[in-house]
Amino acid sequence: MLGVLLAAVLYFSSDVRSKLDEMASSTTDNVQWSLSQIQVEFLLLEEAMLHSHVTWSEYDTLQRRYDIFYSRITTLQQSVIYEDLRMVPEFKVALDGAYQFLSDTVSFIDGPRAELRDALPEMIELAHDAHSDVRALSLFGVSHFVNRADQRRTEVTKTLTQVGGLTIVTFTFFGVVLVALLRVYDSTQQRASALALVSSRLEAVVGTALDAIVVADRDGRIMEFNPAAEAIFGYKRDEVIGQDMARVIIPPHLREAHRNGMARHLETGKKRVIDSGRIELEAMRRDGTIFPVELAVSTARSRGRDVFISYLRDISSRRAADAALLKARDDALAGEKAKADMLAVMSHEIRTPLNGMLGTLDLLKDSATNDEQKEYLRLMDVSGRQLLHHVNDVLDITRLDASTMTLNEEPFDLAETVLDLAASFEPTARNGSNELIVEGADAPIWVTGDVVRLRQILVNLIGNALKFTLVGKVKLVIAQLSEDGLVEIAVEDTGIGIAPEDLKRVFEDFVTLDSTYDRKVSGTGLGLGISRRIVEAMGGTIDVQSELDVGTRVEMCLPMPAAEMRDHAQLQDVVVRPANAQVMTVLIVEDNPINRIVLRRMLERGSHTVHEAHDGVEGVKMAESYRYDVILMDISMPKLNGVDATRAIRAGDGASRDVPIVATTAHAQQSDREKFLDAGMSHTLIKPITQQTLFDVLDEFATGVGAARRSAGLRGPMLRPVPADDLIDATVIGALAHAMGSEAVSEIMGAFQVQGEALMARLRSSDDPIAEAEDLAAEMHKLAGSAGVLGANPLASELSQLEMMVRAQQYEPLRHRLKELPCLWERTIVYLAD
């Protein structure tokens, strides 16, 4: 059958092809005859002109021949058949020549016979000139149509061939499909048998499933109810088949939502619960008990209709277990938080009156009248400072556990630091008849790290070693392990040692290993716990090795990259700006006047031009109207903070939209710095800002100069770090004095005192200083920034915490802490004055 169809297709294709050839040939022959007749008609016209010249009786013949030729030429110019031919340049030139002949002679033909007779010689001459054009018309025309006819025949032949081929492919495809359908039919028969087997197995699975399976139709009528559903809901299958599912198993308060959801799905096809995976809802048993279930709903087709299959699991036991677990977790977290809060609050509340007491003792020393009173005051002072040290240890524990303690990376001489510490412990070593030895500190070892925290660790380790050693040796050993910045520091002693079972406990908090009433040494047991936390915060490791009655070795490995070695004589010089540094125009955006004074004086010492903006709004306006080299941007400001001001500058079309913007802030965690970068800032400077760090940052953005200075090793000298006081970091004050001069520092301190006294006066005179919370927070923020600039770190920290409490509306604990603020302020001012 397929062969007969293919033969018929080929036959009809051949027939169509022959007929098209005939049609094409007929049309072409007519066109070619018409073109050839043009030359014939022109020759007859010439003959008529010659005869009329001899015999005037041939006038009518001449006029008729002229009209026929005129008609032929007009047809060539206007007929659609010759449109393609008129596009041929040669043909168009010949046609224009023939038409020109007609244009030149038409007036003679249409005029009086006498004039025509006289014009015959001229017409014969013009006809002779146009003869070649008329002949070209016939030749080009006939040639063009012959070529086009051949081209059309070729195209028709090609098209018909393609049609024939396509027809063959189509019939072949139908044949393949027919074969495939036969195979599908056979496969369908096999699948039907398999489906029957699967159906029987599925019925067995549904019947033995542990989860309830409920099948309902579009109207919500129950079609299937498996044995697990019978056990969960308390119904027999026969009781619920055909019943409304909403009335049987859905609680009353969920029925309306169920019906609305079904109606919406049937009307629009939208799904919320259906095919959404497992969700938790409530169901109802036969006795009306409502219980939690885990539900999954899917759809299927049964006998041409949609059915809904629900899988339900009773999760009452799981809910009870989860609730118990959550309660246990919450209780544990609440206990930990309460302990941490208690430690933080009590440590702070104890520390504040202790500071006041110790300050009062210092004043009493000068008024003591006899040696006995002086000895009493000395003992009170020793005990008070020991208690303050313990409280500070607790504060360090809470800060380290909360990850709020920040590290200050700066270059320092590790060898000199260790030697200085060893010298400070010499009296303690002599009291115990011990020898204190330092190894590995024969030459300067310049590294980068937090020298204050390193001292704190070594004080704990050396102090412990001397406590538990009598008539022995305590040795400090320094070793640089590698060029990539690993440093090992060990503290060895020949003391009483530690039992093996206690070694794993020495770094825990409040562990003293000797808790008896008659223990020989005292302490809170926090020193090693704090040391471990600080070492880990610095990215290092700490370990202890010990043997009873032989001694103990505590060693730590810290990442401290090598720093550029500095001349100790230069460290005491003033920080000066290198002569080849680039002078820049800098905009300071800062709401704190003291901070503006400090930054201005530092920049002016480097010969920089300084402009000031008092808040973010003013800073944005100035950045839009003038192009600066660098913008120093404070973060916390009224009206518009530094982050939003930076975004506004970057988003605008102002003159300084693309200049470097450096964040200046007292507190910046890594997440804060990332936020600053996202806003468009280029760098972050942490307050208090030293002149050296400020100039280093400016060098980063100086065109070419900074890179040249760094490659040549040119840097300004730095001040040697000085151990921080309880209330004032003398390093900061020293840096300011060297950088700006004592008169400028005195001016800043005077402005700082005026600023602080205004806040203290407000706290003393107001019945409710929190009445205007926003103003209070703003004043605290300004004073905290000024305190940070002057190195009054405890005051700056306390003010920052109080500011956060104001903004968090924690008014009750805030009122209590505000009462202690004037005392801290007075002690800070006293230390600054000294």
C-alpha positions in Angstrom: 0.0 0.0 0.0 2.8 2.4 0.9 4.5 1.7 -2.5 1.3 2.5 -4.4 1.0 5.9 -2.6 4.6 6.8 -3.3 4.2 6.0 -7.1 1.1 8.2 -7.2 3.0 11.0 -5.6 5.8 10.8 -8.2 3.3 10.6 -11.1 1.4 13.7 -10.1 4.6 15.6 -9.4 5.8 14.9 -12.9 2.5 15.9 -14.4 2.5 19.2 -12.6 6.0 19.9 -13.7 5.2 19.4 -17.4 2.1 21.7 -17.2 4.1 24.4 -15.6 6.7 24.2 -18.3 4.0 24.6 -21.0 2.5 27.7 -19.2 5.8 29.3 -18.7 6.8 28.6 -22.4 3.5 30.1 -23.7 3.9 33.3 -21.7 7.5 33.7 -22.7 6.8 33.2 -26.4 4.1 35.9 -26.4 6.4 38.4 -24.7 9.2 37.6 -27.1 7.0 37.9 -30.1 5.8 41.3 -28.9 9.4 42.5 -28.5 10.4 41.2 -31.9 7.4 42.9 -33.5 8.7 46.3 -32.3 11.6 46.2 -34.8 9.2 44.9 -37.5 6.8 47.8 -36.9 9.6 50.3 -36.9 10.8 49.0 -40.3 7.3 49.2 -41.7 7.1 52.8 -40.3 10.4 53.6 -42.1 9.0 52.1 -45.3 5.8 54.2 -45.0 7.8 57.4 -44.5 9.9 56.7 -47.7 6.8 55.9 -49.7 4.9 59.0 -48.4 7.9 61.1 -49.4 7.5 59.8 -53.0 3.7 59.4 -53.2 1.5 61.5 -51.0 -1.3 59.0 -51.2 0.5 56.9 -48.6 -0.2 59.4 -45.9 -2.9 57.3 -44.1 -0.6 54.3 -44.1 2.2 56.4 -42.5 0.0 57.6 -39.8 -1.3 54.1 -39.0 2.2 52.7 -38.9 3.3 55.5 -36.6 0.4 54.9 -34.2 1.2 51.1 -34.0 4.8 51.8 -33.2 3.9 54.5 -30.7 1.5 51.9 -29.0 4.3 49.3 -28.8 6.7 51.7 -27.2 4.1 52.9 -24.7 3.3 49.3 -23.7 7.0 48.7 -23.0 7.1 51.8 -20.8 3.9 51.1 -18.8 3.1 47.4 -18.8 3.8 45.4 -15.6 5.1 42.6 -17.7 8.1 44.6 -18.7 8.8 46.1 -15.2 11.8 43.9 -14.5 13.1 44.5 -18.1 12.9 48.3 -17.6 15.4 47.8 -14.7 18.1 46.6 -17.1 20.3 49.6 -17.9 20.9 48.7 -21.5 17.2 48.2 -22.2 16.3 51.5 -20.5 18.8 53.4 -22.6 17.4 51.9 -25.8 13.8 52.5 -24.7 14.6 56.1 -23.9 16.2 56.5 -27.4 13.1 55.1 -29.1 10.8 57.2 -27.0 12.9 60.3 -27.8 12.3 59.6 -31.5 8.5 59.6 -30.9 8.8 62.7 -28.8 10.6 64.5 -31.6 8.2 63.4 -34.4 4.8 63.3 -32.7 4.1 67.0 -33.5 4.7 66.3 -37.2 2.2 63.4 -37.3 -0.5 65.3 -35.5 0.1 68.5 -37.5 -1.2 69.6 -40.9 -0.3 67.5 -43.9 1.6 70.2 -45.5 3.9 70.5 -42.5 4.2 66.7 -42.3 5.2 66.6 -46.0 7.9 69.2 -45.4 9.1 67.3 -42.2 9.4 63.9 -43.8 13.1 64.2 -44.7 13.9 65.2 -41.1 11.7 62.3 -39.7 13.5 59.9 -42.0 16.8 61.1 -40.7 15.6 60.8 -37.0 14.3 57.3 -37.8 17.6 56.3 -39.2 19.3 57.5 -35.9 16.8 55.6 -33.7 17.2 52.4 -35.7 19.9 51.0 -33.4 17.9 51.7 -30.3 14.8 49.9 -31.7 17.0 47.0 -32.6 18.5 46.9 -29.1 15.1 46.9 -27.6 14.2 43.7 -29.4 17.5 42.0 -28.7 17.8 42.9 -25.0 14.1 42.2 -24.4 14.1 38.8 -26.0 17.3 37.8 -24.3 16.1 39.0 -20.9 12.8 37.0 -21.0 14.5 33.9 -22.3 16.9 34.0 -19.3 14.1 34.7 -16.9 12.0 31.9 -18.3 14.9 29.5 -17.9 15.4 30.6 -14.3 11.8 30.2 -13.5 11.7 26.7 -14.9 14.8 25.8 -12.8 13.1 27.2 -9.7 9.8 25.4 -10.4 11.7 22.2 -11.0 13.6 22.5 -7.8 10.5 23.3 -5.8 8.6 20.3 -7.2 11.6 18.1 -6.5 11.6 19.3 -2.9 7.9 18.7 -2.6 8.3 15.2 -3.9 11.1 14.5 -1.5 9.1 15.9 1.4 6.2 13.8 0.4 8.3 10.8 0.4 9.7 11.6 3.9 6.2 12.3 5.2 4.9 8.9 4.0 8.0 7.3 5.4 7.4 8.9 8.7 3.8 7.7 8.7 5.1 4.3 8.1 7.5 4.5 11.1 4.7 5.9 13.2 2.5 3.0 12.3 5.1 0.5 13.3 5.7 2.4 16.5 1.9 2.4 17.3 1.8 -1.3 16.8 4.7 -1.7 19.3 3.0 0.8 21.7 -0.2 -1.2 21.6 1.7 -4.3 22.4 3.5 -2.5 25.3 0.2 -1.1 26.5 -1.3 -4.6 26.8 1.7 -5.6 28.9 1.5 -2.5 31.1 -2.2 -3.1 31.7 -1.3 -6.5 33.1 1.5 -4.9 35.2 -0.8 -2.1 36.4 -3.4 -4.7 37.6 -0.6 -6.3 39.6 0.6 -2.9 41.0 -3.0 -1.9 41.9 -3.4 -5.0 44.0 0.0 -4.3 45.7 -1.0 -0.6 46.2 -4.2 -1.7 47.9 -2.1 -3.8 50.2 0.2 -0.9 51.0 -2.6 1.5 51.7 -4.3 -1.0 53.9 -1.1 -1.6 56.0 0.2 2.0 56.0 0.9 3.5 59.4 -0.3 7.0 58.3 -3.9 7.8 57.7 -4.9 8.0 54.1 -8.2 9.7 53.2 -9.3 10.1 49.6 -12.1 12.6 48.8 -13.7 13.7 45.5 -14.3 17.3 44.2 -17.4 17.6 46.5 -15.4 16.7 49.6 -17.1 13.3 49.9 -14.9 10.5 51.4 -14.0 7.8 48.8 -11.4 5.9 50.7 -10.5 5.5 54.4 -7.7 3.1 55.3 -7.3 1.1 58.5 -4.7 3.6 59.9 -7.3 6.4 59.5 -9.8 4.2 61.4 -7.3 3.9 64.3 -6.5 7.6 64.4 -9.9 9.1 64.0 -12.1 6.4 65.7 -14.4 5.8 62.7 -15.1 2.6 60.7 -14.6 2.8 57.0 -18.2 2.0 56.2 -19.3 4.8 58.5 -17.5 7.6 56.6 -17.6 6.5 52.9 -19.7 9.1 51.1 -19.7 11.5 54.1 -18.5 15.1 54.0 -14.9 15.1 55.0 -15.1 18.5 56.6 -17.7 17.4 59.1 -16.0 14.1 59.8 -12.3 15.0 60.5 -11.8 18.8 60.2 -12.2 20.9 63.4 -15.1 23.4 63.3 -12.7 26.5 63.4 -10.9 25.3 60.2 -13.9 24.2 58.2 -14.7 27.5 56.6 -11.1 28.0 55.6 -11.1 24.5 54.1 -14.2 25.1 52.0 -12.9 28.4 50.8 -9.6 26.9 49.8 -11.3 24.1 47.9 -13.6 26.5 46.1 -10.7 28.7 45.1 -8.7 25.8 43.8 -11.6 24.4 41.7 -12.4 27.9 40.3 -8.8 29.2 39.6 -6.5 26.2 40.0 -4.5 28.0 42.7 -2.9 25.8 45.3 -1.9 26.6 48.8 -2.1 23.3 50.8 -2.3 20.9 47.8 1.1 19.7 46.6 2.9 22.0 49.1 4.6 19.3 51.0 4.2 18.5 54.6 2.4 21.1 56.8 1.2 21.0 60.3 -2.5 21.5 61.1 -5.2 20.3 63.5 -7.7 17.4 63.0 -10.6 16.1 65.0 -11.4 12.6 66.3 -14.8 11.0 66.5 -15.2 12.0 70.2 -14.5 15.7 69.2 -10.9 15.7 70.5 -8.7 18.1 68.5 -5.1 17.0 68.0 -2.1 18.1 65.8 -1.4 16.3 62.6 1.2 16.4 59.9 -0.6 16.7 56.6 0.3 16.3 52.9 -2.3 16.6 50.1 -1.9 15.6 46.5 -4.3 15.3 43.5 -5.0 12.4 41.1 -7.5 11.5 38.4 -10.0 8.7 38.9 -12.5 7.8 36.2 -12.0 11.2 34.5 -12.6 13.2 37.7 -10.2 14.9 40.2 -9.7 13.2 43.5 -7.8 14.6 46.5 -5.5 12.2 48.5 -4.6 13.3 52.1 -1.8 11.7 54.2 -2.1 12.4 57.9 0.1 11.6 60.8 -0.7 12.1 64.5 2.2 14.2 65.9 0.8 14.7 69.4 3.8 12.8 71.0 6.3 14.7 68.9 4.8 18.1 69.8 5.0 17.2 73.5 8.7 16.1 73.1 9.5 19.3 71.1 7.9 21.5 73.8 9.8 19.8 76.5 13.1 20.2 74.6 12.4 23.9 73.9 11.6 24.5 77.5 14.8 22.8 78.6 16.8 24.9 76.0 15.2 28.1 77.0 15.8 27.4 80.7 19.4 26.7 80.0 19.8 29.9 77.8 18.0 31.9 80.4 20.3 30.6 83.1 23.5 31.4 81.1 22.2 34.8 80.2 21.3 35.5 83.8 24.7 34.5 84.9 26.4 36.6 82.3 24.2 39.6 83.0 24.8 39.2 86.7 28.6 39.0 86.2 28.6 42.1 83.9 26.3 44.2 86.1 27.9 43.3 89.4 31.4 43.6 88.1 30.6 47.1 86.8 28.6 48.1 89.9 31.4 47.0 92.2 34.1 48.6 90.0 32.5 52.1 90.1 32.5 52.5 93.9 35.9 50.9 94.1 37.3 53.6 91.8 35.8 56.2 94.1 37.2 54.5 97.2 40.7 54.2 95.8 40.7 57.8 94.8 39.6 58.9 98.2 42.4 56.8 99.7 44.9 58.6 97.5 43.6 61.9 99.0 43.7 60.6 102.6 47.4 59.6 102.2 48.5 63.2 102.3 46.3 63.9 105.4 47.4 61.0 107.5 48.9 62.2 110.8 51.0 59.2 111.9 52.7 56.1 110.6 50.0 53.8 111.9 47.3 55.6 109.9 49.5 55.5 106.8 50.0 51.8 107.2 46.2 51.3 107.5 45.7 53.4 104.4 48.4 51.4 102.6 46.7 48.1 103.5 43.3 49.4 102.4 44.8 50.6 99.1 46.5 47.2 98.5 43.3 45.3 99.3 41.2 47.7 97.2 43.4 47.5 94.1 43.5 43.7 94.4 39.7 43.6 94.5 39.6 46.0 91.5 42.0 43.7 89.7 39.7 40.7 90.3 36.6 42.7 89.2 38.5 43.7 86.0 39.2 40.1 85.4 35.5 39.3 85.5 34.8 42.1 83.1 37.4 40.7 80.7 35.8 37.3 80.9 32.4 38.7 80.0 33.8 40.8 77.2 35.8 37.9 75.7 32.8 35.5 76.0 30.6 38.1 74.2 33.3 38.7 71.6 33.2 42.5 72.3 36.9 42.9 73.1 38.9 44.4 70.2 42.6 44.0 69.6 44.9 46.9 68.7 47.5 45.9 66.2 50.7 48.1 66.3 54.4 47.5 66.0 56.4 47.1 69.2 59.7 45.6 70.5 58.8 42.2 72.0 62.2 41.8 73.6 62.0 45.1 75.4 58.4 44.5 76.5 59.4 41.2 78.1 62.4 42.7 79.8 60.3 45.6 81.2 57.8 43.1 82.6 60.6 41.0 84.1 62.0 44.1 85.8 58.6 45.0 87.3 58.4 41.5 88.8 61.9 41.6 90.4 60.6 42.7 93.8 58.1 39.8 93.9 60.7 37.3 92.8 63.0 38.5 95.6 60.3 38.1 98.2 60.1 34.4 97.3 63.8 34.0 97.0 63.4 33.2 93.3 65.6 33.9 90.3 63.9 35.5 87.3 65.6 34.8 84.0 64.8 36.0 80.5 66.2 34.2 77.4 66.0 35.2 73.8 65.7 39.0 74.4 69.3 39.9 73.8 68.4 41.9 70.6 65.4 43.9 69.6 62.5 41.8 68.2 60.1 44.1 66.4 56.7 42.5 65.8 53.1 43.6 65.1 50.4 42.8 67.7 48.4 44.0 70.7 51.1 44.8 73.2 48.6 45.7 76.0 46.9 42.3 75.8 50.3 40.5 75.6 51.3 42.2 78.8 48.1 41.1 80.4 48.8 37.5 79.5 52.4 37.6 80.6 51.5 39.3 83.9 49.1 36.3 84.7 51.6 33.7 83.7 54.6 35.2 85.5 52.5 36.0 88.5 51.3 32.4 88.7 54.8 31.1 88.3 56.1 33.2 91.1 53.2 32.4 93.4 53.8 28.6 93.2 57.6 28.8 93.3 59.8 29.2 96.4 63.5 29.4 96.4 63.6 28.4 92.7 63.8 29.8 89.2 61.2 31.3 86.8 62.4 31.6 83.2 60.8 33.6 80.3 61.9 32.2 76.9 61.2 34.0 73.5 61.7 32.2 70.2 60.7 33.3 66.6 59.6 30.1 65.0 59.3 31.2 61.4 59.6 34.2 59.1 55.8 34.2 58.5 55.2 35.7 61.9 54.9 32.9 64.5 56.4 33.7 67.9 56.6 31.3 70.8 56.8 32.6 74.4 57.2 30.2 77.3 57.1 30.7 81.1 58.9 28.0 83.0 59.2 27.5 86.8 60.6 25.0 89.3 57.6 25.3 91.6 55.2 22.7 93.1 53.8 21.6 89.7 50.3 20.4 88.8 48.9 16.9 89.2 48.1 15.1 85.8 44.4 14.9 86.6 44.3 18.7 87.1 46.2 19.7 83.9 43.0 19.8 81.8 41.3 22.1 84.3 43.9 24.9 84.7 42.4 27.0 81.9 38.9 26.9 83.3 37.4 29.9 85.1 37.5 30.1 88.9 39.8 27.0 89.1 42.5 27.4 91.8 43.4 23.7 92.3 43.7 24.4 96.0 40.3 25.4 97.5 41.0 24.5 101.1 40.7 27.1 103.8 44.5 26.9 104.6 45.7 27.3 101.0 49.1 29.1 100.8 48.3 31.3 97.8 45.2 33.4 97.0 43.5 34.2 93.7 40.2 34.0 91.8 41.3 31.4 89.4 40.5 33.7 86.4 44.0 34.5 85.2 44.7 31.5 83.0 41.1 31.5 81.8 41.5 35.1 80.6 44.9 34.3 79.1 43.4 31.4 77.1 40.6 33.5 75.8 43.0 36.4 74.8 45.4 34.0 73.1 42.6 32.4 71.1 41.3 35.9 70.2 44.7 36.7 68.9 44.6 33.6 66.7 47.2 31.7 68.8 47.4 28.6 71.0 48.4 28.0 74.6 49.4 24.8 76.3 50.7 23.7 79.8 53.1 20.9 80.8 53.8 20.1 84.4 55.1 17.5 86.9 54.4 17.5 90.6 57.3 18.8 92.7 59.4 19.4 89.5 57.8 22.5 87.9 55.5 23.8 85.2 55.9 25.1 81.6 53.2 27.2 80.0 53.9 28.0 76.3 51.9 30.0 73.8 52.3 30.3 70.0 51.1 33.7 68.7 50.9 35.1 65.1 52.9 38.3 65.3 54.3 39.3 61.9 57.7 41.0 61.8 57.6 44.8 61.9 60.1 47.4 60.6 62.8 47.9 63.2 62.8 51.4 64.7 65.5 53.5 66.3 64.6 53.9 70.0 66.0 57.5 69.9 63.6 58.4 67.2 60.6 57.0 69.1 60.7 60.0 71.5 60.7 62.5 68.7 57.7 64.4 67.4 55.8 62.7 64.7 56.5 64.8 61.7 55.3 64.8 58.1 57.9 63.7 55.6 59.1 66.5 53.3 58.1 64.7 50.2 54.5 63.9 51.2 51.7 65.3 49.0 49.8 68.2 50.3 46.0 67.5 50.2 42.7 69.3 50.7 40.7 67.4 53.3 37.1 67.7 54.4 36.4 66.8 58.1 32.7 65.8 58.6 32.3 65.6 62.4 29.7 66.8 64.9 32.0 66.8 67.9 34.0 70.1 68.1 36.8 68.5 70.1 37.4 65.8 67.5 37.4 68.5 64.8 40.0 70.5 66.6 42.3 67.4 67.0 42.0 66.3 63.4 42.5 69.9 62.1 45.6 70.4 64.2 47.1 67.0 63.0 46.3 67.8 59.4 47.7 71.4 59.6 51.0 70.0 60.9 51.2 68.2 57.6 50.5 71.4 55.7 47.2 70.1 54.5 44.2 72.4 53.7 41.3 71.6 56.0 37.6 72.3 55.6 35.0 71.4 58.3 31.4 70.3 58.2 29.4 70.1 61.5 27.1 67.2 60.5 26.3 64.9 57.6 23.9 67.2 55.8 26.5 70.0 55.7 29.1 67.5 54.7 27.1 66.3 51.7 26.5 69.9 50.5 30.2 70.8 50.8 31.2 67.6 48.9 28.8 68.5 46.1 30.2 72.0 45.6 34.0 71.4 46.0 36.3 68.6 45.0 38.4 67.4 48.0 41.3 64.9 47.9 40.0 63.0 51.0 36.9 63.2 53.2 37.1 62.1 56.9 33.6 61.0 57.8 32.3 60.4 61.3 29.7 57.7 61.6 27.3 58.6 64.3 26.0 62.2 63.7 22.7 63.9 64.1 20.4 64.7 61.1 22.4 62.4 58.7 24.8 59.7 59.8 28.1 59.0 58.1 26.9 55.9 56.2 23.9 57.7 54.7 25.9 60.8 54.0 28.5 58.7 52.1 25.7 57.0 50.1 24.3 60.5 49.2 27.7 61.7 48.0 28.3 58.6 45.9 24.8 58.7 44.4 25.0 62.4 43.5 26.7 64.3 40.7 28.8 66.5 43.0 32.4 67.5 42.6 33.6 64.9 45.3 31.4 62.0 44.3 34.4 59.8 43.5 37.0 60.9 46.1 38.2 58.6 48.9 35.9 58.7 52.0 37.5 57.5 55.3 35.3 56.4 58.2 36.3 57.8 61.6 34.7 55.9 64.5 35.3 54.8 68.0 33.8 51.3 67.6 33.9 49.2 64.4 33.5 45.5 64.3 34.1 43.6 61.1 30.4 43.7 60.2 30.5 47.5 60.6 33.5 47.8 58.3 31.8 45.7 55.7 28.7 48.0 55.9 31.0 51.1 55.5 32.6 49.5 52.4 29.1 48.7 51.0 28.1 52.3 51.4 31.1 53.5 49.4 33.7 54.2 52.0 37.3 53.5 51.2 38.9 53.0 54.6 38.2 52.9 58.4 40.2 54.8 61.1 39.5 53.7 64.7 39.5 56.4 67.4 41.6 57.6 69.1 43.4 58.5 65.9 47.1 59.2 66.1 48.9 61.5 63.7 50.9 58.6 62.3 47.9 56.4 61.5 46.1 59.5 59.9 49.1 60.3 57.7 49.5 56.6 56.7 45.9 56.6 55.5 46.4 59.8 53.6 49.5 58.3 52.0 47.3 55.5 50.7 45.2 58.0 48.6 48.0 60.4 47.6 48.6 60.2 43.9 51.8 58.3 43.4 53.5 59.7 46.6 52.2 57.2 49.1 53.3 54.2 46.9 56.7 55.8 46.3 57.3 56.4 50.0 56.2 52.9 51.0 58.4 51.3 48.3 61.4 53.3 49.6 60.7 52.4 53.2 60.0 56.0 54.2 57.6 56.3 57.2 57.2 58.9 59.9 58.5 57.8 63.4 56.0 56.5 65.9 55.7 57.1 69.7 56.6 54.2 71.9 53.5 52.6 73.5 53.1 53.3 77.2 51.2 51.0 79.6 47.6 52.2 80.0 46.3 53.6 83.2 43.0 52.4 84.7 41.3 55.6 83.5 43.6 57.3 80.9 45.7 55.7 78.2 48.9 57.8 78.5 49.9 56.7 75.0 47.1 58.7 73.4 47.9 61.8 75.5 51.6 61.5 74.7 50.9 61.2 71.0 48.6 64.2 71.0 51.2 66.3 72.9 54.0 65.4 70.5 51.8 65.8 67.5 50.0 69.0 68.4 51.9 70.6 71.2 51.0 71.0 74.8 49.0 74.2 74.3 46.7 72.6 71.7 46.2 69.6 74.0 45.4 72.0 76.9 42.8 73.7 74.7 41.3 70.4 73.8 41.1 69.3 77.4 39.5 72.5 78.3 36.8 72.1 75.7 36.4 68.5 76.8 35.9 69.6 80.4 33.3 72.2 79.4 31.5 69.7 77.3 31.5 67.1 80.1 30.5 69.5 82.9 27.5 70.6 80.8 26.3 67.0 80.7 27.0 66.4 84.4 25.1 69.6 85.3 22.1 68.3 83.4 22.2 65.0 85.3 22.5 66.8 88.6 19.9 69.4 88.1 17.2 67.5 86.3 14.6 65.5 88.2 14.3 63.2 85.2 17.3 63.5 82.9 15.8 60.9 80.5 12.8 63.1 79.7 14.5 64.2 76.5 16.1 61.0 75.6 17.3 61.9 72.1 19.1 65.0 73.3 20.7 63.0 76.1 21.9 60.3 73.7 23.4 63.0 71.4 25.3 64.6 74.3 26.6 61.2 75.4 27.7 60.4 71.9 29.7 63.6 71.6 31.3 63.3 75.0 32.2 59.6 74.3 33.9 60.6 71.1 35.9 63.3 72.9 36.9 60.9 75.6 38.1 58.4 73.1 40.3 61.1 71.4 41.9 61.9 74.8 42.4 58.2 75.7 39.8 58.2 78.5 38.7 54.7 77.4 36.6 53.7 80.5 34.6 56.9 80.3 34.2 56.5 76.5 33.0 52.9 76.9 30.6 53.8 79.7 29.1 56.7 77.8 28.7 54.5 74.7 26.9 51.8 76.7 24.6 54.4 78.3 23.9 55.9 74.8 22.8 52.4 73.6 20.6 52.0 76.7 18.9 55.3 75.9 18.3 54.3 72.3 17.0 50.9 73.4 14.7 52.6 75.9 16.2 50.6 78.9 15.3 53.4 81.2 15.1 51.6 84.6 18.7 50.3 84.7 19.8 53.5 82.9 18.6 55.7 85.8 20.7 53.7 88.3 23.8 53.8 86.1 23.5 57.5 85.5 23.9 58.2 89.2 27.4 56.7 89.0 28.5 58.6 85.9 29.5 61.9 87.7 31.9 60.0 90.0 33.6 58.4 86.9 33.7 61.8 85.3 35.4 63.5 88.3 38.0 60.8 88.6 38.8 61.0 84.9 39.2 64.8 85.1 41.5 64.4 88.1 43.7 62.0 86.2 43.8 64.2 83.1 44.8 67.2 85.2 47.7 65.2 86.7 
